Amino acid sequence: MYGWRDIYYLSDAEWARIKPLLPPQRPPVGRPARDHRTIVSGILWVQRTGGPWRHMPKQYGPWSTVASRYHRWKKAGVWDRVQAVLREQERSAEPVEET
C-alpha cells in the first residue's frame, strides 16, 4: 500500500502555491470527489511519464476522473495557470550557471 507522501508529485510548498488557483473542492454530498492534490498528481504523472491516461497508477483514482478534471481545467484556463506557477517555481529553484 502507498503512503500519502508516496503518491504526490508536489511538495507541500508547491501544493500551497497552486491550491488557491484551483476551483473549490466540491462539498461532501453524494459520492465523494477525489481531492484536488491527488488529481493534480495524477495529471503530472501522465505529463511527466508520457503514459496514456488508462495506464495511470490506480492510487490517483479512476483514470477517467483524472482525465475529465484535466480537460475541464484546461478548457477553463486553470491548468495553464497551474503550469505557469510550477514552471516559475522550477526556474527559481535552478542554480544560475556563472560563465
C-alpha positions in Angstrom: 0.0 0.0 0.0 1.2 3.5 -0.7 1.6 6.2 2.0 0.1 9.6 1.2 3.5 11.1 0.5 4.4 8.3 -2.0 1.7 9.4 -4.4 2.2 13.1 -4.6 4.3 14.7 -7.2 4.2 18.0 -5.4 6.0 19.1 -2.3 3.9 20.8 0.4 5.4 24.2 -0.7 4.4 23.6 -4.3 0.9 22.5 -3.3 0.5 25.6 -1.2 1.3 27.8 -4.2 -1.1 26.1 -6.7 -4.0 25.2 -4.3 -5.5 28.8 -4.5 -5.6 28.5 -8.3 -7.9 25.5 -8.3 -11.7 25.7 -8.1 -13.2 25.0 -4.7 -13.4 21.3 -3.7 -17.0 20.0 -4.1 -18.9 19.8 -0.8 -19.2 16.3 0.6 -22.6 15.4 -0.7 -23.4 12.3 -2.7 -20.4 10.3 -3.9 -17.2 11.9 -2.5 -15.0 13.6 -5.1 -11.3 12.8 -5.3 -9.2 15.5 -3.6 -7.5 18.0 -5.9 -4.0 17.2 -4.8 -4.4 13.5 -5.8 -5.9 14.6 -9.2 -3.1 17.1 -9.8 -0.5 14.3 -9.0 -2.2 12.0 -11.5 -2.2 14.7 -14.2 1.5 15.3 -13.5 2.2 11.6 -13.7 0.7 11.5 -17.2 2.6 14.6 -18.3 5.9 13.6 -16.9 5.9 10.0 -18.0 4.1 10.4 -21.3 2.0 7.4 -20.4 -1.6 7.2 -21.5 -4.4 8.0 -19.1 -5.5 4.4 -19.0 -2.1 3.3 -17.7 -2.0 5.8 -14.8 -1.4 4.1 -11.4 -4.6 3.4 -9.6 -3.6 5.4 -6.5 -4.5 8.6 -8.4 -8.1 7.4 -8.8 -10.0 6.3 -11.9 -8.2 7.4 -15.0 -11.4 8.8 -16.4 -11.9 11.1 -13.4 -8.4 12.5 -13.6 -8.6 13.0 -17.4 -12.0 14.6 -17.1 -10.9 17.1 -14.5 -7.7 17.8 -16.5 -9.8 18.6 -19.6 -12.3 20.8 -17.7 -9.4 22.7 -16.0 -7.6 23.0 -19.3 -10.7 24.4 -21.1 -11.3 26.9 -18.2 -7.6 28.1 -18.2 -7.0 26.7 -14.7 -4.3 24.2 -15.8 -2.4 26.8 -17.7 -2.2 28.9 -14.6 -1.1 25.9 -12.5 1.7 25.1 -15.0 2.9 28.7 -15.1 3.3 28.7 -11.3 5.1 25.4 -11.3 7.4 26.5 -14.1 8.2 29.7 -12.3 9.0 27.8 -9.1 11.1 25.4 -11.0 13.1 28.2 -12.7 13.7 30.0 -9.4 15.0 26.8 -7.8 17.5 26.2 -10.6 21.1 27.3 -9.8 22.3 30.1 -12.1 25.4 29.0 -14.0 28.2 31.5 -14.0 30.4 31.9 -17.0 
